Amino acid sequence: MHIVCSQCGAINRIPEARNHTQAKCGKCQQAAYSSHPVELTDNSFYRFVEKNDLPVIVDFWASWCGPCQAMAPVFTNIAKQSESLLFAKVNTEQAQKVSAEASIRSIPTLIFFHQGKEIDRISGGLSESQLKNWIMQCLQKLG
């Protein structure tokens, strides 16, 4: 399994027999996996989304957006509970290139990626149960 370090962005190969949540990055020696959403930028987005073997759920948000702020704790809480998924956030005000390339028209928008491919997206603030249901639907699409 390949995991992009949540700290330095290095790609780490984790043996299947090892628990990826305990793995240390070979480059920076920090934890490669993070149970908290990783902040992505125009420079780090594609590497993180394309090079991770685990599915990645990205929250496109902005600081002025009320629904974004209301959903942030829910997103973080679900991330802590979901060891088989990676969670990331993209501030659309700062990462304008990635936001435009992802065709973000409203926020918050969540996109579920697997190995660099968009599996599904949903816009609008979600409750914890709505977010969990959407994630389950996305996982079913993976087979």
PyMOL CGO cylinders between C-alpha atoms (Angstrom):
from pymol import cmd
from pymol.cgo import CYLINDER

trace = [
    CYLINDER, 0.00, 0.00, 0.00, 1.21, 3.51, -0.77, 0.3, 1, 1, 1, 1, 1, 1,
    CYLINDER, 1.21, 3.51, -0.77, 0.51, 6.39, 1.59, 0.3, 1, 1, 1, 1, 1, 1,
    CYLINDER, 0.51, 6.39, 1.59, 1.52, 9.99, 0.99, 0.3, 1, 1, 1, 1, 1, 1,
    CYLINDER, 1.52, 9.99, 0.99, 2.94, 11.42, 4.20, 0.3, 1, 1, 1, 1, 1, 1,
    CYLINDER, 2.94, 11.42, 4.20, 0.51, 13.86, 5.77, 0.3, 1, 1, 1, 1, 1, 1,
    CYLINDER, 0.51, 13.86, 5.77, 3.49, 15.94, 6.96, 0.3, 1, 1, 1, 1, 1, 1,
    CYLINDER, 3.49, 15.94, 6.96, 6.02, 16.15, 4.11, 0.3, 1, 1, 1, 1, 1, 1,
    CYLINDER, 6.02, 16.15, 4.11, 4.24, 14.64, 1.10, 0.3, 1, 1, 1, 1, 1, 1,
    CYLINDER, 4.24, 14.64, 1.10, 6.71, 11.77, 0.59, 0.3, 1, 1, 1, 1, 1, 1,
    CYLINDER, 6.71, 11.77, 0.59, 5.25, 8.58, -0.86, 0.3, 1, 1, 1, 1, 1, 1,
    CYLINDER, 5.25, 8.58, -0.86, 5.67, 5.66, 1.55, 0.3, 1, 1, 1, 1, 1, 1,
    CYLINDER, 5.67, 5.66, 1.55, 5.23, 1.99, 0.71, 0.3, 1, 1, 1, 1, 1, 1,
    CYLINDER, 5.23, 1.99, 0.71, 3.61, 0.23, 3.64, 0.3, 1, 1, 1, 1, 1, 1,
    CYLINDER, 3.61, 0.23, 3.64, 3.71, -3.60, 3.63, 0.3, 1, 1, 1, 1, 1, 1,
    CYLINDER, 3.71, -3.60, 3.63, 0.22, -5.11, 3.59, 0.3, 1, 1, 1, 1, 1, 1,
    CYLINDER, 0.22, -5.11, 3.59, 0.91, -6.93, 6.86, 0.3, 1, 1, 1, 1, 1, 1,
    CYLINDER, 0.91, -6.93, 6.86, 1.65, -3.64, 8.68, 0.3, 1, 1, 1, 1, 1, 1,
    CYLINDER, 1.65, -3.64, 8.68, -0.93, -1.31, 10.13, 0.3, 1, 1, 1, 1, 1, 1,
    CYLINDER, -0.93, -1.31, 10.13, -0.78, 1.88, 8.04, 0.3, 1, 1, 1, 1, 1, 1,
    CYLINDER, -0.78, 1.88, 8.04, -2.03, 3.98, 10.96, 0.3, 1, 1, 1, 1, 1, 1,
    CYLINDER, -2.03, 3.98, 10.96, 1.21, 3.23, 12.85, 0.3, 1, 1, 1, 1, 1, 1,
    CYLINDER, 1.21, 3.23, 12.85, 3.62, 3.77, 9.94, 0.3, 1, 1, 1, 1, 1, 1,
    CYLINDER, 3.62, 3.77, 9.94, 6.34, 6.41, 10.08, 0.3, 1, 1, 1, 1, 1, 1,
    CYLINDER, 6.34, 6.41, 10.08, 7.44, 8.33, 7.02, 0.3, 1, 1, 1, 1, 1, 1,
    CYLINDER, 7.44, 8.33, 7.02, 10.77, 7.18, 5.64, 0.3, 1, 1, 1, 1, 1, 1,
    CYLINDER, 10.77, 7.18, 5.64, 11.71, 10.78, 4.82, 0.3, 1, 1, 1, 1, 1, 1,
    CYLINDER, 11.71, 10.78, 4.82, 10.62, 12.93, 7.78, 0.3, 1, 1, 1, 1, 1, 1,
    CYLINDER, 10.62, 12.93, 7.78, 10.12, 10.17, 10.42, 0.3, 1, 1, 1, 1, 1, 1,
    CYLINDER, 10.12, 10.17, 10.42, 6.71, 11.63, 11.38, 0.3, 1, 1, 1, 1, 1, 1,
    CYLINDER, 6.71, 11.63, 11.38, 3.47, 9.65, 11.25, 0.3, 1, 1, 1, 1, 1, 1,
    CYLINDER, 3.47, 9.65, 11.25, 2.69, 9.00, 7.58, 0.3, 1, 1, 1, 1, 1, 1,
    CYLINDER, 2.69, 9.00, 7.58, -1.05, 8.58, 8.26, 0.3, 1, 1, 1, 1, 1, 1,
    CYLINDER, -1.05, 8.58, 8.26, -3.18, 11.25, 9.89, 0.3, 1, 1, 1, 1, 1, 1,
    CYLINDER, -3.18, 11.25, 9.89, -6.62, 10.72, 11.42, 0.3, 1, 1, 1, 1, 1, 1,
    CYLINDER, -6.62, 10.72, 11.42, -7.18, 14.46, 11.00, 0.3, 1, 1, 1, 1, 1, 1,
    CYLINDER, -7.18, 14.46, 11.00, -7.98, 16.09, 7.66, 0.3, 1, 1, 1, 1, 1, 1,
    CYLINDER, -7.98, 16.09, 7.66, -4.81, 17.13, 5.82, 0.3, 1, 1, 1, 1, 1, 1,
    CYLINDER, -4.81, 17.13, 5.82, -4.68, 20.68, 4.48, 0.3, 1, 1, 1, 1, 1, 1,
    CYLINDER, -4.68, 20.68, 4.48, -3.94, 20.57, 0.75, 0.3, 1, 1, 1, 1, 1, 1,
    CYLINDER, -3.94, 20.57, 0.75, -2.73, 23.36, -1.53, 0.3, 1, 1, 1, 1, 1, 1,
    CYLINDER, -2.73, 23.36, -1.53, -2.38, 23.83, -5.26, 0.3, 1, 1, 1, 1, 1, 1,
    CYLINDER, -2.38, 23.83, -5.26, 1.09, 22.26, -4.92, 0.3, 1, 1, 1, 1, 1, 1,
    CYLINDER, 1.09, 22.26, -4.92, 0.17, 19.24, -2.77, 0.3, 1, 1, 1, 1, 1, 1,
    CYLINDER, 0.17, 19.24, -2.77, -3.32, 18.33, -4.00, 0.3, 1, 1, 1, 1, 1, 1,
    CYLINDER, -3.32, 18.33, -4.00, -2.62, 16.07, -6.97, 0.3, 1, 1, 1, 1, 1, 1,
    CYLINDER, -2.62, 16.07, -6.97, 0.19, 14.13, -5.31, 0.3, 1, 1, 1, 1, 1, 1,
    CYLINDER, 0.19, 14.13, -5.31, -2.00, 13.39, -2.26, 0.3, 1, 1, 1, 1, 1, 1,
    CYLINDER, -2.00, 13.39, -2.26, -5.11, 12.45, -4.24, 0.3, 1, 1, 1, 1, 1, 1,
    CYLINDER, -5.11, 12.45, -4.24, -3.37, 10.43, -6.98, 0.3, 1, 1, 1, 1, 1, 1,
    CYLINDER, -3.37, 10.43, -6.98, -0.59, 8.60, -5.08, 0.3, 1, 1, 1, 1, 1, 1,
    CYLINDER, -0.59, 8.60, -5.08, -2.53, 7.33, -2.04, 0.3, 1, 1, 1, 1, 1, 1,
    CYLINDER, -2.53, 7.33, -2.04, -3.93, 3.82, -2.37, 0.3, 1, 1, 1, 1, 1, 1,
    CYLINDER, -3.93, 3.82, -2.37, -6.62, 4.55, 0.21, 0.3, 1, 1, 1, 1, 1, 1,
    CYLINDER, -6.62, 4.55, 0.21, -9.68, 6.53, -0.90, 0.3, 1, 1, 1, 1, 1, 1,
    CYLINDER, -9.68, 6.53, -0.90, -9.44, 10.27, -0.21, 0.3, 1, 1, 1, 1, 1, 1,
    CYLINDER, -9.44, 10.27, -0.21, -12.39, 12.49, 0.69, 0.3, 1, 1, 1, 1, 1, 1,
    CYLINDER, -12.39, 12.49, 0.69, -11.69, 16.16, 0.03, 0.3, 1, 1, 1, 1, 1, 1,
    CYLINDER, -11.69, 16.16, 0.03, -13.69, 19.01, 1.55, 0.3, 1, 1, 1, 1, 1, 1,
    CYLINDER, -13.69, 19.01, 1.55, -13.57, 22.16, -0.60, 0.3, 1, 1, 1, 1, 1, 1,
    CYLINDER, -13.57, 22.16, -0.60, -14.41, 25.05, 1.74, 0.3, 1, 1, 1, 1, 1, 1,
    CYLINDER, -14.41, 25.05, 1.74, -13.89, 28.76, 2.50, 0.3, 1, 1, 1, 1, 1, 1,
    CYLINDER, -13.89, 28.76, 2.50, -13.49, 30.66, 5.75, 0.3, 1, 1, 1, 1, 1, 1,
    CYLINDER, -13.49, 30.66, 5.75, -16.46, 32.96, 5.08, 0.3, 1, 1, 1, 1, 1, 1,
    CYLINDER, -16.46, 32.96, 5.08, -18.86, 30.06, 4.39, 0.3, 1, 1, 1, 1, 1, 1,
    CYLINDER, -18.86, 30.06, 4.39, -21.28, 29.37, 7.27, 0.3, 1, 1, 1, 1, 1, 1,
    CYLINDER, -21.28, 29.37, 7.27, -22.23, 25.83, 6.16, 0.3, 1, 1, 1, 1, 1, 1,
    CYLINDER, -22.23, 25.83, 6.16, -18.51, 25.04, 5.72, 0.3, 1, 1, 1, 1, 1, 1,
    CYLINDER, -18.51, 25.04, 5.72, -17.79, 26.13, 9.27, 0.3, 1, 1, 1, 1, 1, 1,
    CYLINDER, -17.79, 26.13, 9.27, -20.78, 24.18, 10.62, 0.3, 1, 1, 1, 1, 1, 1,
    CYLINDER, -20.78, 24.18, 10.62, -19.71, 20.99, 8.81, 0.3, 1, 1, 1, 1, 1, 1,
    CYLINDER, -19.71, 20.99, 8.81, -16.00, 21.21, 9.73, 0.3, 1, 1, 1, 1, 1, 1,
    CYLINDER, -16.00, 21.21, 9.73, -16.33, 19.48, 13.15, 0.3, 1, 1, 1, 1, 1, 1,
    CYLINDER, -16.33, 19.48, 13.15, -18.48, 16.73, 11.61, 0.3, 1, 1, 1, 1, 1, 1,
    CYLINDER, -18.48, 16.73, 11.61, -15.88, 16.15, 8.87, 0.3, 1, 1, 1, 1, 1, 1,
    CYLINDER, -15.88, 16.15, 8.87, -13.07, 16.01, 11.46, 0.3, 1, 1, 1, 1, 1, 1,
    CYLINDER, -13.07, 16.01, 11.46, -15.03, 13.64, 13.70, 0.3, 1, 1, 1, 1, 1, 1,
    CYLINDER, -15.03, 13.64, 13.70, -15.75, 11.22, 10.83, 0.3, 1, 1, 1, 1, 1, 1,
    CYLINDER, -15.75, 11.22, 10.83, -12.06, 11.36, 9.83, 0.3, 1, 1, 1, 1, 1, 1,
    CYLINDER, -12.06, 11.36, 9.83, -11.05, 10.21, 13.33, 0.3, 1, 1, 1, 1, 1, 1,
    CYLINDER, -11.05, 10.21, 13.33, -13.40, 7.21, 13.02, 0.3, 1, 1, 1, 1, 1, 1,
    CYLINDER, -13.40, 7.21, 13.02, -12.38, 6.11, 9.53, 0.3, 1, 1, 1, 1, 1, 1,
    CYLINDER, -12.38, 6.11, 9.53, -8.96, 4.40, 9.42, 0.3, 1, 1, 1, 1, 1, 1,
    CYLINDER, -8.96, 4.40, 9.42, -9.53, 2.98, 5.94, 0.3, 1, 1, 1, 1, 1, 1,
    CYLINDER, -9.53, 2.98, 5.94, -10.04, 6.43, 4.41, 0.3, 1, 1, 1, 1, 1, 1,
    CYLINDER, -10.04, 6.43, 4.41, -8.03, 9.62, 4.16, 0.3, 1, 1, 1, 1, 1, 1,
    CYLINDER, -8.03, 9.62, 4.16, -9.56, 13.05, 4.65, 0.3, 1, 1, 1, 1, 1, 1,
    CYLINDER, -9.56, 13.05, 4.65, -8.30, 16.35, 3.28, 0.3, 1, 1, 1, 1, 1, 1,
    CYLINDER, -8.30, 16.35, 3.28, -9.41, 19.96, 3.09, 0.3, 1, 1, 1, 1, 1, 1,
    CYLINDER, -9.41, 19.96, 3.09, -8.87, 22.51, 0.34, 0.3, 1, 1, 1, 1, 1, 1,
    CYLINDER, -8.87, 22.51, 0.34, -9.36, 26.19, 1.15, 0.3, 1, 1, 1, 1, 1, 1,
    CYLINDER, -9.36, 26.19, 1.15, -10.88, 27.46, -2.12, 0.3, 1, 1, 1, 1, 1, 1,
    CYLINDER, -10.88, 27.46, -2.12, -9.68, 31.01, -1.40, 0.3, 1, 1, 1, 1, 1, 1,
    CYLINDER, -9.68, 31.01, -1.40, -6.06, 29.88, -1.27, 0.3, 1, 1, 1, 1, 1, 1,
    CYLINDER, -6.06, 29.88, -1.27, -6.06, 26.93, -3.70, 0.3, 1, 1, 1, 1, 1, 1,
    CYLINDER, -6.06, 26.93, -3.70, -7.86, 28.65, -6.55, 0.3, 1, 1, 1, 1, 1, 1,
    CYLINDER, -7.86, 28.65, -6.55, -6.17, 26.65, -9.32, 0.3, 1, 1, 1, 1, 1, 1,
    CYLINDER, -6.17, 26.65, -9.32, -7.19, 23.26, -7.91, 0.3, 1, 1, 1, 1, 1, 1,
    CYLINDER, -7.19, 23.26, -7.91, -10.67, 24.54, -7.07, 0.3, 1, 1, 1, 1, 1, 1,
    CYLINDER, -10.67, 24.54, -7.07, -11.17, 25.74, -10.66, 0.3, 1, 1, 1, 1, 1, 1,
    CYLINDER, -11.17, 25.74, -10.66, -9.79, 22.50, -12.13, 0.3, 1, 1, 1, 1, 1, 1,
    CYLINDER, -9.79, 22.50, -12.13, -12.17, 20.50, -9.88, 0.3, 1, 1, 1, 1, 1, 1,
    CYLINDER, -12.17, 20.50, -9.88, -15.07, 22.67, -11.16, 0.3, 1, 1, 1, 1, 1, 1,
    CYLINDER, -15.07, 22.67, -11.16, -16.09, 23.76, -7.67, 0.3, 1, 1, 1, 1, 1, 1,
    CYLINDER, -16.09, 23.76, -7.67, -19.20, 25.91, -8.12, 0.3, 1, 1, 1, 1, 1, 1,
    CYLINDER, -19.20, 25.91, -8.12, -20.60, 25.87, -4.60, 0.3, 1, 1, 1, 1, 1, 1,
    CYLINDER, -20.60, 25.87, -4.60, -19.20, 25.19, -1.17, 0.3, 1, 1, 1, 1, 1, 1,
    CYLINDER, -19.20, 25.19, -1.17, -18.90, 23.12, 0.80, 0.3, 1, 1, 1, 1, 1, 1,
    CYLINDER, -18.90, 23.12, 0.80, -18.33, 20.47, -1.85, 0.3, 1, 1, 1, 1, 1, 1,
    CYLINDER, -18.33, 20.47, -1.85, -17.03, 17.02, -0.93, 0.3, 1, 1, 1, 1, 1, 1,
    CYLINDER, -17.03, 17.02, -0.93, -15.33, 14.87, -3.54, 0.3, 1, 1, 1, 1, 1, 1,
    CYLINDER, -15.33, 14.87, -3.54, -14.56, 11.18, -3.02, 0.3, 1, 1, 1, 1, 1, 1,
    CYLINDER, -14.56, 11.18, -3.02, -11.42, 10.14, -4.91, 0.3, 1, 1, 1, 1, 1, 1,
    CYLINDER, -11.42, 10.14, -4.91, -9.90, 6.71, -5.37, 0.3, 1, 1, 1, 1, 1, 1,
    CYLINDER, -9.90, 6.71, -5.37, -6.44, 6.44, -6.96, 0.3, 1, 1, 1, 1, 1, 1,
    CYLINDER, -6.44, 6.44, -6.96, -6.81, 9.89, -8.48, 0.3, 1, 1, 1, 1, 1, 1,
    CYLINDER, -6.81, 9.89, -8.48, -10.24, 9.33, -10.01, 0.3, 1, 1, 1, 1, 1, 1,
    CYLINDER, -10.24, 9.33, -10.01, -13.34, 11.15, -8.87, 0.3, 1, 1, 1, 1, 1, 1,
    CYLINDER, -13.34, 11.15, -8.87, -15.90, 8.59, -7.72, 0.3, 1, 1, 1, 1, 1, 1,
    CYLINDER, -15.90, 8.59, -7.72, -18.61, 10.99, -6.53, 0.3, 1, 1, 1, 1, 1, 1,
    CYLINDER, -18.61, 10.99, -6.53, -19.25, 14.49, -5.22, 0.3, 1, 1, 1, 1, 1, 1,
    CYLINDER, -19.25, 14.49, -5.22, -21.85, 16.19, -3.09, 0.3, 1, 1, 1, 1, 1, 1,
    CYLINDER, -21.85, 16.19, -3.09, -22.42, 19.87, -2.30, 0.3, 1, 1, 1, 1, 1, 1,
    CYLINDER, -22.42, 19.87, -2.30, -23.93, 21.51, 0.75, 0.3, 1, 1, 1, 1, 1, 1,
    CYLINDER, -23.93, 21.51, 0.75, -23.50, 21.12, 4.48, 0.3, 1, 1, 1, 1, 1, 1,
    CYLINDER, -23.50, 21.12, 4.48, -24.08, 17.58, 5.75, 0.3, 1, 1, 1, 1, 1, 1,
    CYLINDER, -24.08, 17.58, 5.75, -24.94, 16.18, 9.15, 0.3, 1, 1, 1, 1, 1, 1,
    CYLINDER, -24.94, 16.18, 9.15, -22.92, 13.30, 10.55, 0.3, 1, 1, 1, 1, 1, 1,
    CYLINDER, -22.92, 13.30, 10.55, -25.47, 10.70, 9.44, 0.3, 1, 1, 1, 1, 1, 1,
    CYLINDER, -25.47, 10.70, 9.44, -25.74, 12.23, 5.95, 0.3, 1, 1, 1, 1, 1, 1,
    CYLINDER, -25.74, 12.23, 5.95, -21.96, 12.22, 5.57, 0.3, 1, 1, 1, 1, 1, 1,
    CYLINDER, -21.96, 12.22, 5.57, -21.68, 8.61, 6.74, 0.3, 1, 1, 1, 1, 1, 1,
    CYLINDER, -21.68, 8.61, 6.74, -24.44, 7.54, 4.32, 0.3, 1, 1, 1, 1, 1, 1,
    CYLINDER, -24.44, 7.54, 4.32, -22.75, 9.32, 1.40, 0.3, 1, 1, 1, 1, 1, 1,
    CYLINDER, -22.75, 9.32, 1.40, -19.40, 7.69, 2.23, 0.3, 1, 1, 1, 1, 1, 1,
    CYLINDER, -19.40, 7.69, 2.23, -21.06, 4.25, 2.32, 0.3, 1, 1, 1, 1, 1, 1,
    CYLINDER, -21.06, 4.25, 2.32, -22.61, 4.91, -1.11, 0.3, 1, 1, 1, 1, 1, 1,
    CYLINDER, -22.61, 4.91, -1.11, -19.20, 5.90, -2.47, 0.3, 1, 1, 1, 1, 1, 1,
    CYLINDER, -19.20, 5.90, -2.47, -17.55, 2.78, -1.05, 0.3, 1, 1, 1, 1, 1, 1,
    CYLINDER, -17.55, 2.78, -1.05, -20.24, 0.63, -2.68, 0.3, 1, 1, 1, 1, 1, 1,
    CYLINDER, -20.24, 0.63, -2.68, -19.34, 2.19, -6.04, 0.3, 1, 1, 1, 1, 1, 1,
    CYLINDER, -19.34, 2.19, -6.04, -15.77, 0.91, -5.57, 0.3, 1, 1, 1, 1, 1, 1,
    CYLINDER, -15.77, 0.91, -5.57, -17.11, -2.64, -5.39, 0.3, 1, 1, 1, 1, 1, 1,
]
cmd.load_cgo(trace, "trace")
